[in-house]
Amino acid sequence: MSHAVARLRAERLARSNKPFIARGSRAERCPECRVIATHCLCAWKPRVQADAGVCLLMHDTEPLKPTNTG
């Protein structure tokens, strides 16, 4: 699933001049939720239809932080 935070992260990584190395960045993470793979709950996440929207404001480098689960 490609959600807005994942797209923003990919765009920000594409224009980075150097790798963003932060605490926890070496751990293998779920590509969908960005939580450490052993703690990921995506398999149990319910899928429901909803007509709703969310506006999430972030600093420019926030999508690069490994612990950001937006």
N, C-alpha and C positions, 0 to 999 in steps of 0.2 A: 504494500500500500504506500503510495507516495502522498504524504500530507504536506501542508505548507511549511512546517518546521524542517522536514527533510529536504524539501526543495530549497529553502533558504540556506540550509547548511551546505548543500552541494554548490550553490551559487557562490557562497562566501569562500568555500575551499578553493574553488576555481580561480578566484582572484587573489588568493593569499600569496605572499612573497616567500614565506617560510612556513615550515610545519608548526602547527599549534600544539605544543607539548605541555600538557597540564597534568596535575595529579590525577591518576586513574586513567590516563589516556592509553596506557599499554594493555589494559585489560580488554579481552574480547567482549564486544557489546552487541546486543540485538540491533540489527539495522533499522527496525521499526520504532522501538521505544528508547533505544540508546542506553538501556540498563544493562549491567553486567549479565552475560548470558545465563549464568547459574541462578540469577534472581528474576529473570524475565517472566512475566505472567501473560504474555500475548496469546498463548495457546488457550487460556481460559477467559479471555476478554469477550464479553457478549457482543454480538453484532446486531444492532437495532437500527431501524429506519427512524430518522428524526429530521425535522425541518427546522434546524437551528444553526446559528453561527456564533463564532467566538472571535474576538479581536485580541490578539496577543502582541503586546509591544515589547520589543527587545533591543538591547544595545547591539551595535554592529558585530561585535565578536561573540555575543552570547550563543549563537547556534554552534560555535566551534567547541564549546565546553562539553566535555564528555558526560558530565552529570546533568546536563540540561535535558529535561524530558518534556519541555514545553507542553 
